[in-house]
Amino acid sequence: MKNFNNLSKLFRYVNDQGDSVTFDYAGGFLINKPTGVDTVTVNLSTAQGINQTGATVQSANVQPRPVNITGYLVGDAQAKGKERLLSVIRPDIGGRLYADDLYLVVRPTATPTVEAKRWGAQFQFTLTAAYPYWCRDDTASVTLAGIKPLFKFPWNISREYAFGQLFETKWVNVPNRGQVPCPFTVTFRAKDAVTNPKITNAVTGKFLLINKSLIAGERLVVRITHDRTTVESSVDGECRGALSLSSNLFALNVGDNVLKPEAEAGLPNLQVDIDFATEVVGVAL
């Protein structure tokens, strides 16, 4: 029998231990449209002056996203399907809810509720995404300075080709084609000695500065996520203290981000790469 999915996107849940449940006929589960996948809510703080018509919005806070999933078991292994739901979707560990190539980082609020039927049992569970926006599973990469990768498959073996190109630039545009600002990872690679590497947004003036001298061959990675920032060197290990406290470039704005690589000394020896994944507010089914 040809596999069947009753929704326009394929949903699957993968917990933090790597165990997964796929919600299609072959996976043994069919689901209704999950509630909450296309909606985010905002709490508004307002104030009203004397004789003012209406009110003035003072602040807006996007709330965590609750997602409720209901469905029923199908196929020939429904007893095992019940056990799999309960073993994979557990409140003691988090996971990701995927819709094709987009995902939410979620936490189950309880184990699934499963109907006591031998065939076609219905089930239900609720997830909470503390960070409410959908992230794309694949990342984009932009080289600001250093060696730009050129080699890719397929290639004509009878023609000359290059693995990379060494270049220096003053400004490079890093476009964020998502719907909301997104975090990023910046990798500094030193071909020789580099002092205090830095990247600056030419439009906003915001910057990210590392107060550290890099030696030849050293790689330093700054990983910015929604809840923390880490700094790790291939030579010194964890070095969060090297990140300047005055740094304020921790997200790529929607649209163009014109970034400049800099260093107090040794800029020609520096390679800078930016990796990021775009994010969207909701998914449409």
C-alpha positions in Angstrom: 0.0 0.0 0.0 1.3 3.5 -0.9 2.2 5.6 2.1 -0.5 8.1 3.1 -0.3 11.4 4.9 -3.5 13.3 5.4 -1.8 16.7 5.9 0.1 18.8 3.5 3.2 18.7 5.7 4.9 15.6 7.3 5.0 15.9 11.1 7.4 14.0 13.3 8.6 14.2 16.8 12.2 13.5 17.7 13.2 13.5 21.4 16.6 14.6 22.7 17.7 10.9 22.9 17.2 10.5 19.1 14.0 8.4 19.3 11.3 9.5 16.9 7.6 9.1 15.9 6.5 9.9 12.3 2.9 10.9 11.9 1.9 9.1 8.6 0.3 5.8 7.7 3.7 4.0 7.4 4.6 5.3 10.8 1.4 3.9 12.3 -0.2 7.3 13.2 -2.5 9.7 11.5 -3.2 13.1 13.1 -5.6 16.0 12.7 -4.3 19.5 12.1 -2.3 20.3 15.3 -3.6 23.3 17.0 -1.1 26.1 17.6 1.3 25.4 14.8 0.2 28.6 12.9 -0.6 30.9 15.8 1.4 32.9 18.3 -0.1 35.1 21.0 1.2 38.4 22.3 0.6 40.0 25.7 0.2 43.7 25.3 0.8 46.2 28.1 -1.3 49.4 27.5 -1.9 52.7 29.2 -4.7 55.2 28.8 -4.3 58.9 29.4 -7.0 61.4 30.5 -9.6 61.8 27.8 -7.6 59.5 25.5 -9.7 57.4 23.1 -8.4 53.9 23.2 -5.0 53.2 24.6 -1.2 53.4 23.9 0.7 50.1 23.6 3.7 50.3 25.9 5.2 46.8 25.4 4.4 43.6 23.6 5.7 40.2 24.7 5.4 37.1 22.5 4.2 34.1 24.5 5.4 30.5 24.5 3.5 28.4 21.9 1.3 25.5 23.1 0.8 22.8 20.5 -2.0 20.2 20.9 -1.8 17.0 18.7 -4.7 14.5 18.3 -4.9 11.5 16.1 -5.5 7.8 15.9 -3.5 4.6 15.4 -3.5 2.8 12.0 -1.8 -0.2 10.5 -1.0 -3.7 11.7 1.1 -2.9 14.8 -1.1 -0.7 16.8 -0.2 -2.2 20.2 3.4 -1.5 19.5 2.4 2.0 18.4 0.8 2.8 21.7 4.0 1.7 23.5 6.1 3.8 21.1 4.1 6.9 21.8 4.6 6.5 25.5 8.3 5.7 25.3 9.2 8.5 22.9 7.0 11.4 23.9 8.0 11.8 27.6 7.8 14.9 29.8 11.2 14.2 31.4 13.1 15.0 28.2 12.5 17.6 25.5 12.6 17.2 21.8 11.8 18.7 18.4 8.5 18.8 16.5 9.2 18.8 12.8 6.9 20.0 10.0 8.8 19.1 6.9 12.1 21.0 7.2 10.9 23.4 10.0 11.0 22.6 13.7 10.0 23.8 17.1 12.1 23.0 20.2 9.4 21.7 22.6 8.8 20.0 25.9 5.8 17.6 26.4 3.6 18.7 29.3 2.6 15.0 30.0 2.7 11.6 28.5 0.2 11.0 25.7 -3.3 10.0 26.5 -4.3 6.9 24.5 -7.7 5.4 24.2 -8.3 1.8 25.4 -9.2 0.3 22.1 -7.5 -2.6 20.2 -7.9 -0.9 16.8 -8.1 2.8 15.8 -7.4 4.1 19.3 -7.3 7.8 19.5 -4.5 9.7 21.2 -3.7 13.2 22.4 -0.7 15.1 23.8 0.4 18.6 24.3 3.7 20.3 23.7 5.1 23.7 24.8 7.6 25.6 22.7 9.2 28.1 25.1 10.7 29.8 22.1 7.6 30.1 19.8 9.1 30.5 16.3 9.8 27.7 13.8 13.4 27.3 12.8 14.6 25.9 9.5 16.5 22.6 9.8 19.2 23.5 7.3 21.7 26.3 7.8 23.1 29.0 5.5 26.8 29.8 5.5 28.5 33.0 4.5 32.3 33.6 4.5 33.2 37.2 5.4 37.0 36.9 4.9 39.5 34.1 4.2 39.0 31.1 1.9 35.7 30.9 0.1 34.8 27.3 -0.8 34.3 26.7 -4.5 34.5 23.0 -5.2 31.2 21.1 -5.4 29.6 18.1 -7.1 29.0 17.4 -9.9 32.2 18.5 -11.7 33.8 17.9 -15.1 37.1 16.1 -14.4 38.5 17.2 -17.7 38.4 20.8 -16.7 40.4 22.8 -14.2 38.8 23.4 -10.9 39.6 25.1 -7.6 38.8 24.0 -4.0 38.6 27.5 -2.7 39.5 31.1 -3.3 41.4 33.4 -0.9 39.9 36.8 -0.6 39.6 39.8 1.7 36.6 42.1 1.8 35.5 45.3 3.6 31.8 44.5 3.8 29.7 41.4 3.2 26.0 41.2 3.1 24.5 38.3 5.1 20.8 38.2 4.1 18.2 36.8 6.6 15.2 35.8 4.5 13.2 34.6 7.4 10.4 36.5 9.2 12.1 37.2 12.5 15.7 38.1 13.7 17.7 34.9 14.2 20.8 33.9 16.2 24.0 32.8 14.5 27.3 31.1 14.9 30.5 32.9 14.0 33.8 31.0 13.5 37.1 32.8 13.5 40.1 30.8 12.0 43.6 32.1 12.3 46.1 31.3 9.5 48.7 33.2 11.6 48.6 35.4 14.6 45.5 37.5 15.0 44.7 39.9 17.8 41.1 40.8 19.0 38.9 39.6 16.1 35.7 41.5 15.6 32.6 41.7 13.3 30.6 44.9 13.0 27.2 45.6 11.4 27.8 48.6 9.1 24.2 49.8 9.4 23.4 49.5 13.1 26.9 49.8 14.5 26.4 46.7 16.7 29.5 44.5 17.0 30.8 41.3 18.5 34.4 41.5 19.9 36.7 38.8 21.1 39.4 40.1 23.5 41.9 37.3 22.7 45.0 36.7 20.7 44.7 33.8 18.3 47.7 31.7 17.3 48.3 30.1 13.9 45.9 27.3 13.3 43.5 28.2 16.1 39.8 28.1 15.6 37.4 30.0 17.9 33.6 29.5 17.7 31.0 31.8 19.1 27.6 30.0 19.3 24.6 32.2 19.9 21.3 30.5 20.7 18.0 31.8 22.1 19.0 31.2 25.7 22.8 31.2 25.9 26.1 32.2 24.2 29.1 30.0 24.3 32.7 30.7 23.2 35.1 27.8 22.5 38.7 27.8 21.3 40.5 24.8 19.7 43.5 25.8 21.8 42.1 27.0 25.2 38.8 25.2 25.3 35.9 27.1 26.8 36.7 30.9 27.0 33.4 32.7 27.5 35.3 35.4 29.3 37.0 36.5 26.1 33.7 37.8 24.7 33.7 41.5 25.3 31.0 42.7 27.7 30.3 45.6 25.4 29.4 43.3 22.5 25.8 43.7 21.4 25.6 41.9 18.0 23.7 38.7 18.9 21.1 38.3 16.1 20.8 38.8 12.3 18.1 41.3 11.5 15.4 40.4 8.9 16.7 41.4 5.5 20.2 42.6 4.8 23.0 42.5 7.4 26.1 44.2 6.1 28.9 42.9 8.3 32.6 43.9 8.4 35.4 41.6 9.7 38.0 43.4 11.8 41.0 42.8 14.0 43.4 44.9 16.1 46.2 43.1 14.3 46.6 40.3 11.7 43.3 40.9 9.7 44.9 39.3 6.6 45.4 36.1 8.6 41.8 35.9 9.7 39.0 33.8 8.2 35.4 34.5 9.4 32.4 32.3 8.7 28.8 33.0 9.7 26.3 30.1 9.9 22.6 30.6 10.7 19.1 29.2 10.2 16.1 31.3 9.2 12.9 31.3 11.3 9.2 31.8 10.6 6.3 32.7 12.8 4.0 29.8 11.8 3.4 27.0 9.3 0.3 26.8 7.0 -1.3 23.5 6.3 
